[in-house]
Amino acid sequence: MKHHILVKFTEGTDYRALAEPIRGIFAQTLSIPGVRAAEIRLSNSDRPNRYDMMIVMDMDKEALGAYDVSEPHLRWKAEYGDRIAKKAIFDCDD
């Protein structure tokens, strides 16, 4: 399945500068059994009503529970949660 995380950062956050550290966190999710890929995509639009970043993970449906309690996921929330204004999660089959 694909696990999409759409993120709108708080006003004034330089999300482009955060991209590499966030990539590093999500690269660690590849050690979770059933997680095959994690990709960070940045918006190419500066319109205020657009989201800034999309994280796309490719994983077995059964891996979602392990991801939810994993160290990288908890660190993502702890380190970046206060910089997130809005977030949307969308899961779908490939």
C-alpha positions in Angstrom: 0.0 0.0 0.0 0.9 3.6 -0.3 0.9 5.8 2.9 0.8 9.5 2.0 1.4 12.3 4.6 0.6 15.8 3.3 2.1 18.5 5.5 1.5 22.2 5.7 4.1 23.8 7.9 3.5 26.8 10.1 4.0 30.2 8.5 7.6 31.2 8.3 9.0 27.7 8.5 11.7 27.1 5.8 10.4 23.6 4.9 13.0 23.3 2.1 15.8 23.5 4.7 14.0 20.7 6.7 13.8 18.4 3.7 17.2 16.6 4.2 16.8 16.0 8.0 13.3 14.7 7.4 14.6 12.4 4.6 17.1 11.1 7.1 14.4 10.2 9.6 12.2 8.5 7.0 15.2 6.6 5.5 15.4 4.9 8.9 11.8 3.5 8.4 13.2 1.2 5.8 14.5 -1.0 8.6 10.9 -1.8 9.6 9.8 -5.1 8.2 7.4 -4.5 5.3 8.4 -0.9 4.6 10.0 -0.8 1.1 10.3 2.9 0.3 9.9 6.4 1.8 10.1 9.4 -0.5 9.9 13.1 0.4 8.4 15.5 -2.2 8.4 19.3 -2.0 5.8 21.5 -3.4 6.7 23.6 -6.5 4.1 26.2 -5.6 4.3 29.1 -3.2 0.6 29.7 -3.0 -0.6 30.0 0.5 -3.4 27.4 0.2 -1.0 24.6 -0.9 0.6 22.0 1.2 4.4 22.2 1.5 5.6 18.6 1.6 4.3 15.1 0.7 5.8 12.0 2.2 5.0 8.8 0.3 5.8 5.5 1.9 5.4 2.1 0.2 4.7 -0.6 2.7 2.7 -3.7 3.4 -0.6 -2.9 5.0 0.5 -4.9 8.1 3.6 -2.7 8.5 1.5 0.4 9.4 1.1 -0.6 13.0 4.9 -1.2 13.4 5.6 2.2 11.7 3.2 4.0 14.1 5.1 2.9 17.1 8.6 3.1 15.5 11.4 5.3 16.8 11.6 7.3 13.4 7.9 8.0 13.5 7.9 9.1 17.1 11.0 11.3 16.4 9.3 12.8 13.4 6.3 13.8 15.6 8.5 15.0 18.4 10.9 17.1 16.3 8.6 18.5 13.7 5.1 18.3 15.2 5.1 21.8 16.6 6.0 23.2 13.1 3.1 21.5 11.4 0.0 23.7 10.9 -2.0 21.0 9.0 -1.5 17.4 8.1 -3.5 14.9 6.0 -3.0 11.2 5.9 -4.2 9.1 2.9 -3.6 5.4 2.5 -4.4 3.5 -0.7 -3.5 0.4 -2.6 -0.7 0.6 -5.1 
